Amino acid sequence: MDTLYARSPDGTRVGCELVGEGPALLAIHGSTADRHRFDAVRDALAGRFRVHLMDRRGRGLSSDENADGYSFEREAEDVRALVEAIGEPVLVLSHSYGGAVSLEAAVACPGIARMLVYEPALSTDAGGLNPEGAVAEIEAAAASGDRDAILTIFYSRMLHQDDATIQAIRATPLWQHRLSAAHTLPREVRAANDYLADPARLSAIGVPVRILLGTATTPALTRAAHASHAAVPGAELVELPGHGHSAMDADPSMFVSQVEDWLLPAT
């Protein structure tokens, strides 16, 4: 496996797996996930890009030495460290909590050339992204070491998935990957509730940004996407009809076409 590592300012080692050839693309996953979140589109993307599949801190190729000092800003520093390590203008594809992190990173990251952000998980003036009761349940499950319960609460209370859908996901390899990262969810749902789509801050982003939004996603994620669109200068918003928060799984070819349409240079 071809890998690339960088050292974040707080000492955390962040890593990514490299596949394919072409322009450098950094793929940043969301909560309870790791680099395997993009498995359904990995090969197709590798046919057009040099894909850098990031493991965010606390899972896979990335360490978590400073877990007690965790903050949203440290996550953004991780992205900046990898962009610098890649060493060329970097295209960014990000999802969910990773989308919010990528927007914060882009506030001060000249190495980023262009961004496609799929449903960034952040809060707005209308309220926090995640219900406080669900956050408390996740924290209680984490305190008891019940990773399966953490994921079940996340899917049911925050992503609004029904029991049949959760059972179907539980039967896939994706569930095992998510179990490995479940311990990081309590800190991330708290951080997402604290991080706002603040125009005063995100107005510093000076690169082209397109935000993808599924028309069947949750109200909180819909608010977050629209708030991010309004906060980032010149940002575009593209809706994915009938899709929720997992369009890369439900329709991989459509998702890849969205990536190529925005991130590949015009020919």
ChimeraX attribute file (.defattr): number of C-alpha atoms within 10 A of each C-alpha:
attribute: neighborCount
match mode: 1-to-1
recipient: residues
	/A:1	5
	/A:2	8
	/A:3	13
	/A:4	16
	/A:5	17
	/A:6	21
	/A:7	17
	/A:8	19
	/A:9	12
	/A:10	13
	/A:11	13
	/A:12	21
	/A:13	21
	/A:14	26
	/A:15	26
	/A:16	24
	/A:17	20
	/A:18	20
	/A:19	20
	/A:20	18
	/A:21	14
	/A:22	14
	/A:23	17
	/A:24	22
	/A:25	30
	/A:26	26
	/A:27	25
	/A:28	28
	/A:29	25
	/A:30	24
	/A:31	22
	/A:32	23
	/A:33	27
	/A:34	25
	/A:35	23
	/A:36	19
	/A:37	24
	/A:38	19
	/A:39	15
	/A:40	17
	/A:41	18
	/A:42	21
	/A:43	14
	/A:44	15
	/A:45	24
	/A:46	17
	/A:47	13
	/A:48	17
	/A:49	23
	/A:50	18
	/A:51	26
	/A:52	29
	/A:53	26
	/A:54	29
	/A:55	24
	/A:56	27
	/A:57	25
	/A:58	21
	/A:59	23
	/A:60	20
	/A:61	19
	/A:62	21
	/A:63	18
	/A:64	17
	/A:65	14
	/A:66	14
	/A:67	13
	/A:68	7
	/A:69	9
	/A:70	16
	/A:71	14
	/A:72	19
	/A:73	13
	/A:74	19
	/A:75	22
	/A:76	22
	/A:77	22
	/A:78	28
	/A:79	27
	/A:80	24
	/A:81	21
	/A:82	24
	/A:83	25
	/A:84	17
	/A:85	14
	/A:86	18
	/A:87	10
	/A:88	13
	/A:89	16
	/A:90	22
	/A:91	25
	/A:92	27
	/A:93	24
	/A:94	24
	/A:95	26
	/A:96	24
	/A:97	24
	/A:98	28
	/A:99	27
	/A:100	29
	/A:101	28
	/A:102	29
	/A:103	24
	/A:104	24
	/A:105	25
	/A:106	24
	/A:107	18
	/A:108	16
	/A:109	21
	/A:110	16
	/A:111	18
	/A:112	26
	/A:113	18
	/A:114	20
	/A:115	26
	/A:116	26
	/A:117	25
	/A:118	29
	/A:119	31
	/A:120	30
	/A:121	31
	/A:122	30
	/A:123	26
	/A:124	21
	/A:125	11
	/A:126	10
	/A:127	15
	/A:128	20
	/A:129	24
	/A:130	21
	/A:131	14
	/A:132	13
	/A:133	10
	/A:134	17
	/A:135	23
	/A:136	13
	/A:137	17
	/A:138	27
	/A:139	19
	/A:140	15
	/A:141	19
	/A:142	19
	/A:143	12
	/A:144	10
	/A:145	13
	/A:146	15
	/A:147	20
	/A:148	17
	/A:149	18
	/A:150	25
	/A:151	23
	/A:152	17
	/A:153	19
	/A:154	24
	/A:155	17
	/A:156	15
	/A:157	18
	/A:158	18
	/A:159	17
	/A:160	15
	/A:161	16
	/A:162	11
	/A:163	12
	/A:164	9
	/A:165	12
	/A:166	16
	/A:167	13
	/A:168	10
	/A:169	14
	/A:170	17
	/A:171	10
	/A:172	10
	/A:173	10
	/A:174	15
	/A:175	19
	/A:176	15
	/A:177	18
	/A:178	23
	/A:179	18
	/A:180	16
	/A:181	20
	/A:182	26
	/A:183	23
	/A:184	18
	/A:185	23
	/A:186	22
	/A:187	17
	/A:188	20
	/A:189	25
	/A:190	19
	/A:191	21
	/A:192	21
	/A:193	19
	/A:194	15
	/A:195	19
	/A:196	22
	/A:197	26
	/A:198	16
	/A:199	16
	/A:200	9
	/A:201	14
	/A:202	22
	/A:203	14
	/A:204	15
	/A:205	23
	/A:206	19
	/A:207	18
	/A:208	17
	/A:209	25
	/A:210	23
	/A:211	22
	/A:212	25
	/A:213	26
	/A:214	21
	/A:215	16
	/A:216	14
	/A:217	18
	/A:218	17
	/A:219	13
	/A:220	21
	/A:221	26
	/A:222	19
	/A:223	23
	/A:224	28
	/A:225	30
	/A:226	18
	/A:227	21
	/A:228	30
	/A:229	22
	/A:230	18
	/A:231	19
	/A:232	25
	/A:233	17
	/A:234	15
	/A:235	18
	/A:236	15
	/A:237	19
	/A:238	15
	/A:239	12
	/A:240	17
	/A:241	11
	/A:242	10
	/A:243	16
	/A:244	19
	/A:245	20
	/A:246	17
	/A:247	20
	/A:248	20
	/A:249	15
	/A:250	13
	/A:251	13
	/A:252	18
	/A:253	16
	/A:254	15
	/A:255	20
	/A:256	18
	/A:257	13
	/A:258	16
	/A:259	19
	/A:260	16
	/A:261	11
	/A:262	16
	/A:263	23
	/A:264	15
	/A:265	8
	/A:266	7
	/A:267	3
